[in-house]
Amino acid sequence: MKLKQVKNGIIFNIFAIILDNGVCPVEEFLEQLKINDPSSLKSFVTIFNRHADHGSLRNEKSLKFLKIERIY
């Protein structure tokens, strides 16, 4: 497995895993979200960027969104 940096934030840098077969599940997830639910993609990217730039999320609604999508 390899890591790919997907966000260079002020507080956190966020990485995605690239599997041995070259597949990046995070990129696949985001692509499917883009196709199937663009409004959720926009919400996800906003939460994702906020976490990287401002630190750990404390908003319970935002945390539930990430847990539902299996992003930790």
C-alpha positions in Angstrom: 0.0 0.0 0.0 1.0 3.6 -0.7 -0.3 6.9 0.5 -1.4 9.8 -1.6 -1.8 13.3 -0.2 -5.2 14.6 -1.1 -5.3 17.8 1.0 -2.5 20.0 2.4 -4.3 21.8 5.2 -3.2 24.4 7.6 -3.5 22.0 10.6 -3.7 18.6 9.0 -2.5 17.0 5.9 -5.0 14.3 4.7 -3.8 11.2 2.9 -5.7 8.4 1.0 -4.5 4.8 0.7 -3.6 3.4 -2.7 -4.0 -0.3 -2.6 -1.5 -2.7 -4.0 -3.6 -3.1 -7.2 -3.3 0.7 -7.8 -6.9 1.4 -6.8 -7.6 4.4 -4.5 -10.9 3.8 -2.7 -11.2 7.4 -1.7 -10.9 8.6 -5.3 -13.5 6.0 -6.4 -15.8 7.1 -3.6 -15.6 10.8 -4.6 -16.1 10.0 -8.2 -19.3 8.0 -7.4 -20.5 10.8 -5.2 -19.8 13.3 -8.0 -21.9 11.2 -10.4 -24.7 10.1 -8.0 -25.1 13.0 -5.6 -23.3 16.2 -6.5 -24.8 18.1 -3.5 -23.4 15.6 -1.1 -20.0 15.8 -2.7 -20.1 19.6 -2.2 -21.0 19.1 1.5 -18.3 16.5 1.9 -15.6 18.6 0.3 -16.6 21.5 2.6 -16.3 19.4 5.7 -13.1 17.8 4.5 -11.4 21.1 3.9 -12.6 22.6 7.2 -11.2 19.6 9.1 -7.8 20.0 7.3 -7.6 23.8 7.8 -9.2 24.2 11.3 -8.6 20.9 13.1 -10.9 18.2 14.5 -14.5 18.6 13.9 -16.9 19.0 16.8 -20.1 19.4 14.9 -22.1 16.2 15.5 -23.9 16.5 12.2 -20.7 16.8 10.3 -19.2 13.8 12.1 -22.2 11.7 11.4 -21.9 12.5 7.7 -18.4 11.3 7.6 -19.1 8.1 9.6 -22.1 7.3 7.3 -19.7 7.5 4.4 -17.1 5.4 6.3 -14.5 8.1 6.2 -12.6 8.4 9.5 
